[in-house]
């Protein structure tokens, strides 16, 4: 048998020449159908991406907010903000840092950088005071307008006369409410806060002592590198030019990601697809295992674009179900091949998930150089009947989640 070929059965005698002519005619008609299906697929993908681009180009009402997390109190505040802003058109972005900058100018400069790198309009952080003052302050910075909103908070007094501290539950709830109302006002176009040049540079507000844990060094610390796990599951449909409705599969992925890049091991378990050739019936499955590397580009609102390159192996599994007259059934067989190709997906991050889950619709193009040829193997040689495409388009639907 020739390399890259597969068989349906072995005929007892060579097929007549008229049968070969009929096959050639059917193949020409089949190619016309394949072209139509490919055109429909291209139109679907173009429609999805054009709508996403239009959304990115237009004015989006969703308010993207970067929340600086430098400790356990900030994490507790962020958890409360997810609940407080669940009914608002707001997207919260978790930005973890080792510590706040040592002075106000450094913190404002860091907020400018975070807003630009995260595509955020607003940057929020909490400063906790040390010493006898026992106070905290909420900062809401809007770099594009150069305005800063500051609200000082005191620890709540308990029944026994002792204050709960600036990071107590009551204080964090009050901070979350302050931030919620400020974000709602910004979303409605209200101007809040004061101009940055009205604040005293290189120092906190006069009524607020320096934050706990601030260091005297003026240099800005880079944001720490964060590696988070990711996992996903979905459905995909590959078009191979032979199966009438394509080959379906259940797909999974497991890997790690940073804020912008990801690396994952992806696999797909193919579902059985029947392929008929006259009285003969063949069952075909398409399985894949690949390594995917790429990145994610934020778009308008809660949309993002995922782009990656996949390199791996595809295995076609064949089983003869029925054989026509004069044909003999053969044992099951497999045909492996290299798989290389790009994959792109439009991701939607729902607000209720806190930016840790994405629903995706995407498209890919797989290059399969060893795509098998299906046919009959007789004593006089191999008679090809169907050839799978070497370029196989693929569409997919799925959900992906990752840790903080």
Backbone torsions as a table, in degrees:
resi	resn	phi	psi	omega
1	UNK	NA	141.5	-178.6
2	UNK	-72.0	150.8	178.3
3	UNK	-59.6	144.0	178.8
4	UNK	73.3	14.7	179.4
5	UNK	-113.3	160.0	178.0
6	UNK	-141.4	163.9	-174.7
7	UNK	-122.7	151.8	170.4
8	UNK	-94.4	-43.2	179.3
9	UNK	-170.9	178.1	179.3
10	UNK	-112.0	116.9	-179.7
11	UNK	-75.2	150.1	178.3
12	UNK	-73.6	-23.1	176.3
13	UNK	-150.3	156.5	-177.9
14	UNK	-60.9	144.4	-179.0
15	UNK	-70.5	151.8	179.0
16	UNK	-68.8	159.3	-177.0
17	UNK	-65.0	-34.6	-179.8
18	UNK	-61.7	-31.0	179.3
19	UNK	-67.9	-37.5	178.6
20	UNK	-64.2	-40.7	178.3
21	UNK	-62.6	-40.9	178.3
22	UNK	-62.2	-40.7	178.5
23	UNK	-60.4	-45.5	-179.0
24	UNK	-59.9	-38.7	178.9
25	UNK	-66.8	-42.8	179.1
26	UNK	-65.7	-36.0	178.7
27	UNK	-63.9	-38.0	178.6
28	UNK	-63.4	-42.8	177.5
29	UNK	-65.2	-38.7	180.0
30	UNK	-63.4	-38.4	178.8
31	UNK	-61.8	-36.9	177.5
32	UNK	-62.4	-41.1	177.5
33	UNK	-65.0	-37.7	179.0
34	UNK	-64.6	-41.2	178.7
35	UNK	-61.6	-41.8	179.0
36	UNK	-63.0	-43.4	179.7
37	UNK	-64.3	-40.4	178.8
38	UNK	-63.9	-38.7	179.1
39	UNK	-64.6	-39.9	177.8
40	UNK	-63.6	-42.1	179.7
41	UNK	-62.8	-45.9	179.4
42	UNK	-61.4	-40.1	179.4
43	UNK	-64.6	-39.0	178.7
44	UNK	-63.7	-48.0	-178.9
45	UNK	-63.7	-42.2	179.5
46	UNK	-62.8	-37.5	179.8
47	UNK	-65.0	-43.5	-179.4
48	UNK	-63.8	-46.8	-176.5
49	UNK	-71.8	-32.7	177.6
50	UNK	-68.8	-36.3	177.7
51	UNK	-67.6	-38.0	177.2
52	UNK	-65.6	-40.2	179.1
53	UNK	-66.7	-38.2	178.3
54	UNK	-64.5	-38.3	178.1
55	UNK	-65.8	-37.8	-179.6
56	UNK	-69.1	-35.0	-177.4
57	UNK	-76.9	-30.5	-177.1
58	UNK	-79.8	172.1	177.6
59	UNK	-74.0	122.5	-179.6
60	UNK	-105.5	132.3	-175.7
61	UNK	-82.2	-10.3	-176.9
62	UNK	-72.0	132.2	-178.0
63	UNK	-95.1	115.5	179.9
64	UNK	-94.0	123.6	-172.9
65	UNK	-124.0	124.4	174.5
66	UNK	-92.2	123.9	-179.6
67	UNK	-108.7	118.5	-178.7
68	UNK	-79.3	127.4	-179.3
69	UNK	-117.9	108.7	-178.6
70	UNK	-116.4	3.6	-179.2
71	UNK	-175.9	-176.0	-176.6
72	UNK	-66.0	-34.6	178.7
73	UNK	-65.8	-40.0	177.6
74	UNK	-65.0	-38.9	178.2
75	UNK	-64.0	-41.4	178.3
76	UNK	-65.5	-37.3	177.3
77	UNK	-65.5	-41.9	179.9
78	UNK	-61.9	-41.6	177.6
79	UNK	-59.2	-39.3	178.4
80	UNK	-70.4	-34.5	179.5
81	UNK	-65.1	-34.7	177.3
82	UNK	-57.8	-40.4	178.9
83	UNK	-74.6	-40.2	-176.4
84	UNK	-69.0	-28.9	-176.2
85	UNK	-106.3	11.9	-176.9
86	UNK	-63.5	-25.7	-179.9
87	UNK	-97.1	2.7	178.8
88	UNK	-101.3	158.8	178.0
89	UNK	-84.8	65.7	-172.4
90	UNK	-131.3	139.1	174.8
91	UNK	-117.0	121.3	-179.6
92	UNK	-94.5	134.1	179.0
93	UNK	-117.0	121.3	-179.4
94	UNK	-78.7	118.8	178.6
95	UNK	-120.9	102.9	-177.6
96	UNK	-87.3	132.9	175.7
97	UNK	-132.5	161.0	179.7
98	UNK	-74.7	-36.0	179.3
99	UNK	-164.3	159.6	174.8
100	UNK	-71.7	157.9	175.9
101	UNK	-64.5	154.1	-172.5
102	UNK	-73.2	-14.4	-179.7
103	UNK	-142.0	168.4	-174.1
104	UNK	-65.5	-40.4	179.1
105	UNK	-60.8	-42.8	178.6
106	UNK	-63.7	-37.3	179.8
107	UNK	-69.6	-37.4	178.1
108	UNK	-69.4	-39.2	176.7
109	UNK	-64.0	-40.4	177.6
110	UNK	-64.0	-36.2	177.9
111	UNK	-64.8	-38.1	177.0
112	UNK	-61.3	-44.5	-179.5
113	UNK	-64.3	-42.9	-179.1
114	UNK	-65.6	-39.5	179.5
115	UNK	-63.0	-40.5	-179.0
116	UNK	-71.4	-42.2	-176.5
117	UNK	-75.7	-27.8	-178.1
118	UNK	-99.9	-2.9	-177.4
119	UNK	66.2	32.8	-176.4
120	UNK	-99.8	146.2	175.1
121	UNK	-87.7	-30.5	-175.3
122	UNK	-128.6	144.4	175.0
123	UNK	-123.8	131.7	-175.6
124	UNK	-123.4	139.3	171.6
125	UNK	-151.3	162.8	-178.6
126	UNK	-115.7	130.6	175.0
127	UNK	-111.9	131.2	-179.5
128	UNK	-107.3	128.7	-177.5
129	UNK	-85.8	155.0	177.0
130	UNK	-112.0	170.0	177.0
131	UNK	85.0	-157.5	-173.8
132	UNK	-76.3	-19.8	-177.0
133	UNK	-61.8	-35.9	175.1
134	UNK	51.5	54.0	-176.2
135	UNK	-132.4	166.7	175.6
136	UNK	-138.8	164.9	179.0
137	UNK	-142.0	145.1	175.6
138	UNK	-102.3	130.9	177.0
139	UNK	-114.3	129.8	176.2
140	UNK	-125.8	109.1	-173.4
141	UNK	-109.9	134.0	175.7
142	UNK	-117.7	89.6	-173.0
143	UNK	-56.4	-36.1	-175.6
144	UNK	-63.7	-33.4	-179.8
145	UNK	-99.6	-9.5	-179.9
146	UNK	71.1	27.5	-179.2
147	UNK	-114.9	149.6	-178.2
148	UNK	-134.5	131.5	175.9
149	UNK	-106.4	128.3	-178.8
150	UNK	-126.0	130.6	176.0
151	UNK	-132.4	121.5	179.9
152	UNK	-84.8	142.1	-179.8
153	UNK	-128.1	143.5	176.2
154	UNK	-113.5	153.3	175.6
155	UNK	-63.8	140.4	-179.2
156	UNK	-74.8	143.0	179.1
157	UNK	-86.5	127.9	-179.3
158	UNK	-83.5	180.0	-176.8
159	UNK	-66.7	-29.1	179.7
160	UNK	-87.4	9.8	175.6
161	UNK	86.7	3.9	-178.8
162	UNK	-101.1	133.4	179.2
163	UNK	-72.5	144.8	-177.5
164	UNK	-76.3	-11.9	-180.0
165	UNK	96.8	160.8	-175.4
166	UNK	-72.0	-12.6	179.0
167	UNK	-115.8	20.1	176.9
168	UNK	-70.8	169.1	-176.9
169	UNK	-59.4	-45.6	-178.0
170	UNK	-63.9	-39.3	-179.5
171	UNK	-67.4	-41.4	178.9
172	UNK	-66.1	-37.3	176.3
173	UNK	-63.9	-41.3	178.3
174	UNK	-64.5	-39.4	178.1
175	UNK	-63.4	-41.5	179.0
176	UNK	-63.3	-38.0	178.7
177	UNK	-67.4	-40.2	178.2
178	UNK	-61.6	-45.5	-179.2
179	UNK	-65.1	-40.4	179.7
180	UNK	-58.6	-48.4	-177.7
181	UNK	-66.6	-36.8	178.6
182	UNK	-66.1	-42.3	179.6
183	UNK	-66.8	-37.6	177.9
184	UNK	-64.5	-39.5	177.7
185	UNK	-65.1	-42.8	178.9
186	UNK	-63.0	-40.6	179.4
187	UNK	-63.5	-27.7	179.7
188	UNK	-89.4	2.1	177.6
189	UNK	89.3	10.9	-179.7
190	UNK	-79.1	139.5	176.6
191	UNK	-87.5	125.6	-178.5
192	UNK	-126.6	165.0	174.8
193	UNK	75.1	-166.3	-179.1
194	UNK	-124.8	166.2	177.3
195	UNK	-71.4	149.9	-176.8
196	UNK	-60.8	-34.6	-177.6
197	UNK	-72.6	-9.0	175.5
198	UNK	-82.4	-17.9	176.6
199	UNK	-85.5	146.0	-179.7
200	UNK	-69.4	120.4	-178.4
201	UNK	-68.2	153.7	175.9
202	UNK	60.5	22.7	174.8
203	UNK	-157.9	153.3	175.9
204	UNK	-74.3	172.1	176.4
205	UNK	-53.9	148.1	-175.0
206	UNK	-55.5	-33.0	-176.2
207	UNK	-82.7	-2.2	-173.7
208	UNK	-121.7	116.8	176.8
209	UNK	-63.9	168.5	-178.1
210	UNK	-61.4	145.4	-179.0
211	UNK	-64.7	151.8	177.6
212	UNK	-65.8	138.0	175.0
213	UNK	84.7	1.9	179.0
214	UNK	-75.2	142.8	-177.8
215	UNK	-104.4	154.8	-177.6
216	UNK	-75.6	-12.0	-177.6
217	UNK	-69.2	134.1	-179.5
218	UNK	-78.8	-14.3	-177.2
219	UNK	-68.3	145.1	177.9
220	UNK	-85.5	133.0	178.0
221	UNK	-84.0	137.1	177.1
222	UNK	-69.5	153.8	177.7
223	UNK	-64.6	138.6	-177.3
224	UNK	-67.8	149.4	177.6
225	UNK	-75.8	127.6	-179.2
226	UNK	-120.7	128.5	177.1
227	UNK	-115.5	123.3	-176.4
228	UNK	-123.4	149.0	178.1
229	UNK	-74.5	158.4	172.8
230	UNK	-143.0	149.0	178.4
231	UNK	-148.0	146.0	-178.8
232	UNK	-152.7	160.5	177.2
233	UNK	-144.5	149.5	-178.8
234	UNK	-171.3	-170.1	-179.0
235	UNK	-126.9	143.6	178.2
236	UNK	-140.2	156.7	-179.2
237	UNK	-133.9	118.4	-179.0
238	UNK	-106.9	139.5	179.4
239	UNK	-105.3	117.4	-174.7
240	UNK	-110.3	0.4	179.2
241	UNK	82.3	-1.7	-177.7
242	UNK	-120.4	-54.6	-179.8
243	UNK	-70.3	132.9	-172.9
244	UNK	-58.5	-40.8	-176.0
245	UNK	-112.8	18.1	179.4
246	UNK	81.7	175.1	-178.7
247	UNK	-112.5	118.9	-179.8
248	UNK	-88.0	156.9	179.2
249	UNK	-158.3	153.1	171.0
250	UNK	-95.1	123.3	-173.8
251	UNK	-111.6	144.5	176.3
252	UNK	-134.9	155.6	174.5
253	UNK	-144.9	147.8	-179.8
254	UNK	-147.6	128.9	-178.2
255	UNK	-173.8	-151.6	-178.0
256	UNK	-138.8	157.8	-178.0
257	UNK	-150.3	156.0	166.9
258	UNK	-106.7	-165.8	179.6
259	UNK	-65.3	-29.2	-173.9
260	UNK	-120.4	-26.3	-174.4
261	UNK	-118.6	159.0	178.0
262	UNK	-150.4	155.9	175.6
263	UNK	-140.3	127.7	-173.5
264	UNK	-146.2	151.4	170.3
265	UNK	-96.2	120.9	-175.9
266	UNK	-117.4	144.4	178.8
267	UNK	-144.8	155.8	179.8
268	UNK	-140.5	128.1	176.1
269	UNK	-100.4	113.1	-174.3
270	UNK	-74.0	145.7	174.2
271	UNK	-92.0	152.7	-176.5
272	UNK	-68.3	135.0	176.3
273	UNK	-127.1	128.6	-178.9
274	UNK	-87.4	138.6	178.7
275	UNK	-127.2	122.6	-176.5
276	UNK	-105.3	143.6	174.2
277	UNK	-139.8	89.7	-174.7
278	UNK	65.1	-127.8	179.8
279	UNK	-80.2	-4.8	-177.5
280	UNK	-94.6	143.6	178.8
281	UNK	-129.4	131.4	-178.0
282	UNK	-121.4	142.0	175.5
283	UNK	-107.2	127.0	-174.7
284	UNK	-125.8	137.0	176.4
285	UNK	-129.9	149.0	-179.8
286	UNK	-124.2	113.2	179.8
287	UNK	-113.7	143.6	180.0
288	UNK	-137.7	148.2	169.6
289	UNK	-137.5	127.5	-175.5
290	UNK	-151.2	160.9	173.1
291	UNK	-104.1	126.3	-176.7
292	UNK	-115.7	129.3	177.8
293	UNK	-130.8	136.8	-179.3
294	UNK	-176.7	-158.8	-177.6
295	UNK	-145.8	170.8	-179.4
296	UNK	-123.8	131.8	-178.4
297	UNK	-113.7	116.7	178.0
298	UNK	-61.8	142.5	177.1
299	UNK	-121.8	-156.7	-178.0
300	UNK	-68.8	137.4	174.9
301	UNK	59.1	-126.1	-177.9
302	UNK	-97.7	19.2	178.1
303	UNK	-97.1	150.6	176.6
304	UNK	-148.7	157.3	178.4
305	UNK	-114.7	126.0	177.0
306	UNK	-105.6	128.8	178.9
307	UNK	-129.9	135.0	-178.1
308	UNK	-155.4	164.2	176.3
309	UNK	-116.2	130.4	-178.2
310	UNK	-109.9	134.2	175.8
311	UNK	-133.9	124.4	-178.0
312	UNK	-172.8	-149.2	-176.0
313	UNK	-129.5	138.3	172.2
314	UNK	-116.4	137.2	-179.6
315	UNK	-123.0	122.9	176.0
316	UNK	-97.4	124.7	-179.2
317	UNK	-108.3	126.6	-175.8
318	UNK	-119.9	137.7	176.0
319	UNK	-141.3	130.5	178.5
320	UNK	-83.6	124.2	179.7
321	UNK	-92.9	-52.3	177.4
322	UNK	-133.5	147.5	178.2
323	UNK	-120.5	140.7	-179.3
324	UNK	-74.6	178.4	-179.5
325	UNK	-62.3	135.8	179.5
326	UNK	80.5	5.1	179.6
327	UNK	-114.9	150.9	177.8
328	UNK	-113.8	137.4	177.0
329	UNK	-72.1	143.4	178.0
330	UNK	-116.4	165.4	-178.2
331	UNK	-67.4	163.8	177.4
332	UNK	-61.1	152.0	-179.3
333	UNK	-143.9	160.7	177.3
334	UNK	-129.9	153.4	178.5
335	UNK	-137.8	101.3	179.0
336	UNK	-83.8	158.9	178.0
337	UNK	-158.2	155.3	171.1
338	UNK	-66.7	147.2	177.4
339	UNK	-132.1	125.5	177.6
340	UNK	-140.1	136.6	177.1
341	UNK	175.0	160.0	177.4
342	UNK	-86.0	154.4	175.9
343	UNK	-137.4	135.9	178.3
344	UNK	-131.2	143.3	-179.4
345	UNK	-144.3	144.6	172.9
346	UNK	-96.4	120.7	-173.9
347	UNK	-108.9	140.3	173.9
348	UNK	-118.3	122.1	179.9
349	UNK	-101.3	103.8	-177.2
350	UNK	-67.1	142.1	-178.7
351	UNK	-60.0	-34.9	-175.6
352	UNK	-67.0	-16.2	-178.0
353	UNK	-93.0	-0.6	177.8
354	UNK	66.0	27.5	178.1
355	UNK	74.4	18.7	-177.8
356	UNK	-112.4	1.8	178.6
357	UNK	-135.6	140.7	177.9
358	UNK	-134.1	134.5	172.0
359	UNK	-97.8	132.6	-169.4
360	UNK	-126.6	144.7	166.6
361	UNK	-130.2	126.3	-173.8
362	UNK	-145.2	178.2	179.0
363	UNK	-142.8	151.3	-179.4
364	UNK	-145.0	161.9	175.1
365	UNK	-129.7	114.7	-178.4
366	UNK	-100.3	126.7	173.8
367	UNK	-94.4	117.1	-176.6
368	UNK	-119.5	89.3	-175.7
369	UNK	-66.1	-26.0	-179.2
370	UNK	-102.6	33.0	179.0
371	UNK	-57.3	131.7	-173.7
372	UNK	-75.1	161.7	173.9
373	UNK	-113.3	128.0	179.6
374	UNK	-96.6	140.3	-179.9
375	UNK	-177.2	-167.1	-179.5
376	UNK	-107.7	139.6	179.7
377	UNK	-112.8	106.8	178.8
378	UNK	-110.0	-179.3	-178.9
379	UNK	-65.6	-27.2	-177.6
380	UNK	-90.4	0.1	179.4
381	UNK	133.2	177.6	-176.8
382	UNK	-87.0	132.4	178.2
383	UNK	-110.2	101.5	-179.3
384	UNK	-68.2	143.5	178.6
385	UNK	-123.7	-41.7	-178.7
386	UNK	-138.8	136.0	178.6
387	UNK	-119.2	123.1	178.9
388	UNK	-72.4	145.9	179.0
389	UNK	-62.2	143.6	170.5
390	UNK	-82.1	-27.1	173.0
391	UNK	-104.5	110.8	-173.4
392	UNK	-117.8	107.1	175.0
393	UNK	-66.1	155.8	-177.6
394	UNK	-150.0	137.5	173.6
395	UNK	-116.9	156.6	-174.6
396	UNK	-150.6	150.8	172.3
397	UNK	-129.9	139.3	-178.8
398	UNK	-170.0	176.7	175.3
399	UNK	-132.8	137.2	-178.5
400	UNK	-127.4	139.1	176.5
401	UNK	-131.3	156.0	179.4
402	UNK	-148.7	161.8	179.7
403	UNK	-80.3	172.5	-178.9
404	UNK	-78.3	NA	NA
